[in-house]
């Protein structure tokens, strides 16, 4: 996920998995409560 802020003050959440997997919407409706593509950060 990457947050995209516009010059007009809008904020969108870009799903980066959409670039490689057509199952994922580029800008999913919010709130996103769960995602099958989620993987926890290592650590």
ROVOKE-969631 format. One record per residue (C-alpha): residue number from 0; x, y, z; residue in one letter. Coordinates in Angstrom, 2 decimals, decimal comma. Each point is the difference from the previous one (the first is absolute). Layout:
% ROVOKE-969631
- num_c1_c2_c3_residu
- NUM_X_Y_Z_a
...
% end
This chain:
% ROVOKE-969631
- num_c1_c2_c3_residu
- 0_0,00_0,00_0,00_x
- 1_1,18_3,50_-0,77_x
- 2_-1,75_3,21_0,99_x
- 3_-0,50_2,45_-2,86_x
- 4_-0,72_3,62_0,97_x
- 5_-1,21_2,43_-2,67_x
- 6_0,66_3,72_-0,23_x
- 7_-3,71_0,60_0,66_x
- 8_0,23_-1,74_3,38_x
- 9_-1,53_-3,36_-0,89_x
- 10_1,58_-3,22_1,24_x
- 11_-0,14_-3,36_-1,76_x
- 12_1,35_-3,40_0,99_x
- 13_1,76_-1,70_-2,90_x
- 14_0,24_-3,80_0,11_x
- 15_3,42_-0,81_-1,46_x
- 16_-1,00_-3,64_-0,55_x
- 17_-2,36_1,26_-2,73_x
- 18_3,06_0,59_-2,21_x
- 19_0,79_-3,74_-0,17_x
- 20_-3,28_-1,74_0,90_x
- 21_-3,33_0,92_-1,65_x
- 22_-1,98_-1,37_3,00_x
- 23_0,84_3,16_1,94_x
- 24_-1,65_3,37_-0,60_x
- 25_2,40_2,89_-0,61_x
- 26_-1,92_2,24_2,41_x
- 27_-2,10_-2,27_2,25_x
- 28_-3,00_1,39_1,86_x
- 29_0,79_0,92_3,59_x
- 30_0,08_-1,11_2,70_x
- 31_1,90_-3,15_-0,97_x
- 32_-0,58_-2,37_2,91_x
- 33_1,88_-2,96_-1,41_x
- 34_1,97_-0,85_-3,12_x
- 35_1,02_-3,41_-1,36_x
- 36_3,22_1,57_-1,29_x
- 37_1,15_1,24_3,41_x
- 38_3,35_-1,30_1,25_x
- 39_1,46_1,25_3,29_x
- 40_3,29_1,88_-0,13_x
- 41_3,02_-2,10_0,99_x
- 42_1,32_0,64_3,43_x
% end
